[in-house]
Amino acid sequence: MENLYRQYFDEMPGYVTVQDPEHRILDANRRFRKDFGDPAGGTCYKLYKNRKEKCPDCAVERSFEDGESHGGEEVVVTREGKEVPVSICTRPIRDEQGNVVAVMEILSDIPDSRLIQSKLSSLDLLVSTISHGIKGQLTGLDGGIYLMNSGSAKNDTERVKKGLAMVLRNLGRVRSMVLNILYYSKDREPLWTSVAATDLVKDLADSIKKRAEETGVDFSTEIAAGVGEFEADPKATQSMLANILEYALDACATDPGKGKHWVRLSVSQDAGNTIFRVQHNGRGIDPETREKVLNLFYVSKIEGAGLGLFISNKIVNAHGGSLEVDSTPDVGTTFTVRLPKR
């Protein structure tokens, strides 16, 4: 009989796990082990999302707290990097005294019809995001052209220079937006080549330094000794880090509470990875927002993410790497990118 129940458990559709109060996986069905590997006491948030801490508003956590079943929707990422949209259902498991000692979590595939509906909603959000972004850049271009025209009429060289700077800045943002849309619109295989990490950081510093000066942010770089090359798509990698740096500068520009703001880009290596960190002391991110900030089209009320961070995460995943966000409200944020050397 025990073997029969084991067979039932293994053949259950979706991903099925049994978790203890610390979210360690005590048992898992066959499909889970196939897509995520042997849990061996690992935690659900580590295996499903490569996180270091529990997910906010966790259905399993709520079942331990109130002894009831809970549900929701989520996107999990297999060890091959495939994103799987799932619906969540939890069931508490009790001992003879009625205490909840474990929780069974069942993740079921979301039907195709629901995914189509979700994609249509995403398309609406994409159009809205692009329209809002272009409107803002056009306003900036209009302002720059006005300054150039009025400066030229008054023979005011400084006014013309200021207007030209505004035009060039907004053209750069439009270019960045178009590149992000192209990355979103199709799955691109990285064009692999050897990339010198030091040269990449220096090129990024040259491109971002002027914007940092304009916004009054102290920008610096730090290159660890012995940093060499790694295999990557150089244009995609540069775009990924540039998006994160732009986000960091925006976070500082929208934080009036500090007298001095700074953004730091650093690079180091360990045995298997090249590690980039972007740190800033602008407004931090609360835990709930931190969970969403890499999601498609999420725009924080504090700091505008737009498509940039989603695209960055997509590029990192395409390279087999990881992007972690560590933040404290009113203190700052650290983005850590790990890319395999080979």
N, C-alpha and C positions, 0 to 999 in steps of 0.2 A: 504493500500500500504506500509506503514511504517513497519508493521509486516512482510510483504512479503520480503522486503529488509533485515530485521533483520534475517529472516530465511535463505536467501541466504548467508548472511555474516557468520552466525554460521556454515553452512554446507560446506563452502569452504574447500577444502582439504589442508592439511598442517597446519602450524601455521600462523595466520593472526593477526597483531596488528596495531593499529593506535597510533603514538607517537608524542608528542609535541617537541619543540626545545630542551628541557632538557632531552629528551629520556624517559620521563614518559609515561607509557602506558595509553592512554585514553580509549581504547576499545580493546577487544580481542575476537576471535571466540571460539566456544565450545571446540575444541580440545586443544587449548592453555590452557584454564581454567582447563581442565581435567588433563593435564600433568604437568602444572606449578602452578596451583592454581589461586585464585582470584588476579589479578594484583593490584587492589586498589591503583592506582597511583604509583606503583613501577616502577623501571627503567628496561629496557630490559637487560642491562648488569648484573644487580643483579639477575634477574630471570633466565636468560639463562645460566649464567656462575658463579654466586655468586661472581661477581667482585664489587670493590668499585669505579671504575672509568670507563670511556668510553673505548671501544675497539679501538685500532689503526686502521686507514684506514676503518672506519665505513661507510657502504653504506648509512645508514640513514643520517648520518652527511653530506655526500657529496650531498645528495638530497636537504637538507636544504640550502647548500651553493650555488649550481648552478641550482637548480630547475629541474634537469634531473633525469631520472630513472637510477639506478645502480644495479649491481649484484655481485655475488661472491659465495664462498662456505665456510661452517663453520661446526663445531660440537657443538651442544647444549646439555646440560645435564638436564634431567627432575628432578623433586623433588624426584623421586625414585632412582636417581643416574644413570639412563640409558643414554648412549651417543647416540645421533641421528645425523647422517650426513645429512646436508641439503644444498640445493642451495638457494641463496638469491635473491629476486627481490623487489625493492622499487618503489613506485609511489608517487610523491608529491601531496598534497592536497592544493588547493589555495582558497583564499577568493575572493570576488567580484572585488577587486582591482588587483588581480593577484599575491598577495603575498603568499608565501608558509607558511601556518600556521600549517600544520601537514604532516606527511609522513606515508603512509601505507607500512608496511613491510610484505612480504609473504615468508615464509620458506617452501620449498617443499622437500619431501623425495627424496634423490638421488636414482636413479634406481639400482636394484640389480647388473646389468651388470657393472655399474660404480664402485660399491663397490667391486666386484670381481677384477676388474682391479686395484683398489686402494690396495687391499690386496696383489695382486701379486707384485705390486711395493714395498709394505712394506716388502715382503719376500726377494726381491732383496736387499733392504736396510739392512735387518737383516743379510743376508749372508755377505754383504760387511762390516758391522759394526763388526761382530764376527771375520771375517778374519783379519781385520785391528788390532783389539784388541789382538787377539792371536799372530799375528806376533810381536807386540810390546813386549808382555810378554815373548815370546820365545827368543827374542834378549836379554832381561834382564836376563833370565835364563842362556843363553850362556855366558854372561859376568860374572855372579856369579860363574858358574862352572869353567870358565877359571881362575878366581882369586883363587878358592879353589885348583885347580890342580897345578898352578904355585906356590902358597904359600906352598903347601905340598912339592913340589920338592925342594924349597929353604929353607924349615923348617922355614917359616915365619908365625908365629901363627896369627899375626894381619891381614895379607893378607887373610888367610883362614877364619877368623871370618868375615871379610868384605864380602867375597864371599858368605858365608853361609847366611848372612843377606840379600843379594840381592836375593838369591834363595828363601828364605822363604817369602820375600816381594812379589815377583812375583808369587809364588804359591798361596799366599793369594788373589792376584788380579784375578788369573785364577779361583779360587774357587768362588769369588764374582761374576765374570762374568757368570759362569755356573748357579749359583743360580738365577741370574737375567733372564737368558734365560728360566729356568724352570718356573719362575713366569709368563713370557710372554707367554709361550707355552700353558698354560691351566689356566682356571679360577679356583682358589682355594677358597673354603669357609674357612673363618678364624676358627681356632681351639680355641674356646673361653675359657678363663680362667682368673682368677684374676691376675693382674700384678701390682707389687709394682713399682710405678714410680721412686722412689728414687734408688732402686736396678738397674733398667734399665739404668738410667743415669750413675751410677757408673760403671756398666759393660761396657758400651760404652766408658767411659773415659779411662778405663784400656786398651781397645783394640785399641784406636785411639791415645793415648798419645805418643807412640813410633814413629809413623809415623809423628806426628806433630813436634817432636824434630828433626827428621831427615831432615825435610824441613825448620827448623828454624822458625816455627810458634808457638806463645804463645797460648796454648790451656787451657781453663778453663771451669768450670761448675758452675751453680748457681741453687740451689734447694730452692724453696720458702717454708716457714714454713707451716706445716700442709698438705703437699702433701701426699695423700694416694694412694689407689689402683684404678684401672679401669679395665674394661673387654676388653680383646683383645687377639689376637694371639701373644704370646711373641716373637717367632722367626721372624714372619713377621714384627712386629713392630720394632724389633732391626735391621733387614735388611733395613727397610725403613729409619730409622734415620742414619744408617751407610752410606747409599748411599748419603744422603744429606751432611753428614760430609765430606765424600771423595770429593764431589764436591767443598765444601768450601775450603778444603786444596788445591785442584788443582787451585782454583781461586786465592789463595794467592801465590802459587808457580809460577804462570804465570804472576804475577804482579811485574815487576821490579821497579816500580815507587815509592815505599814506603820503608822506612828504616826498619820498624817494622810491622809485620803482626800478626794478632790474629784471633782466632776462638772461639766462646763462645756457649756452649750448656746450655740451661736453661729449667726448667720445673716449671709450676704453675698449679693451678686449679681454676675454677670458679664454679658456681652452677651446671652446667651440663657437663662440659668438662675438660679433662686434656689437657694442652696446652704446647707443646714443641716449642722452638725457637732455630734455628741455625743461628747465626750472624757471619759475617766475614767482614774484611776491605780490601779484595782483590778487583780485578777489578769488578766494578758493571756491571749491564746489562741495555742496552737501552730498551725503551718501546717495540719496535718491537720484539726484541729478547726475552724479558720477556714473551710475549704472546706464544712463541714457545718452550720455554725451558722445559716445561712439556710434550710436544708432542712426539710421537713415533719417535725414531731415530734422533731427532734433535741434531745436534752437533754445538755448537757455535764456531765461529772463535776465540773467546777470551778464552773461558773456555769449555773443553770437557764434554758434558753431557752424551753421549752415551745412554745406556738403563737405567742407574741408576735413574735419576729423573723421567722418565716415570714410572718405576716400583714403585718408592716411591709413586707417585700420585695414581697409581692403587691400592696399598695396603691401602692407606688412604681412597679412595672411597669405598673399600670393607668393611671398618670398619664404614662406614657412617659418615666419618669426612670430613675435608676440608684442603687443602694445599694452602697457599697464598705466593706469592713472591713479596717482596717490595725491590726495588733496585734503586740505583743512580749511574750512570757511574762514575768511578774513586773514588768512596767513599766506597761502600760496598753493601752487600745484606743481607736481613733478610728473612728466611723461617719460616713461622708460621704454625704449624700443630695443628689442634684441633680434638681431638678424644672424642666421647661421653664416659662418665664414665660407662654407662650401655647401 
